[in-house]
Amino acid sequence: MRALKGFGHYRGENAKAWLLTIVRNCFLTQKGKGPARTVSLEDYLFPGRDPGAAAPDLWDPDQETAETALIRRDDQREIRELLQALPPAFREMLVLRELEELSYKEIAAVTDTPIGTVMSRLARARQMLAAAWTRRQAGGREQAI
């Protein structure tokens, strides 16, 4: 709704960055107003599904075996947990760059941050994520022994 209301102020620059700026600002203004409602992808794709039921398998043409699917799902869960554990400013930069595939310039525009800060936060976020992943993997091997 904010994008539609503010469309008159759109100056023809990158539409994705403009929309993500609006989404980010909505999130930041909503943050202090109460608990945010989060909907998982499975709940969105399969509304009304019993929450206690096993998650449905989404078809993946590269999936060779059930074992690889379980390993991939476990890795995705671990990475999601590690991303959530990052400080918000670093997590935001990493998500915008690696998941949303924005350029440094677009990230700087969306977050209203100098491009040098974007670059340094991205580098630190990648280092923190890699270190956390390494620690978690080493901890998993120690527990298995």
PyMOL commands that set and color helices and strands:
alter all, ss='L'
color gray80, all
select helices_A, chain A and resi 2-5+7-9+15-33+41-45+66-85+88-99+104-111+115-144
alter helices_A, ss='H'
color red, helices_A
deselect
rebuild
show_as cartoon
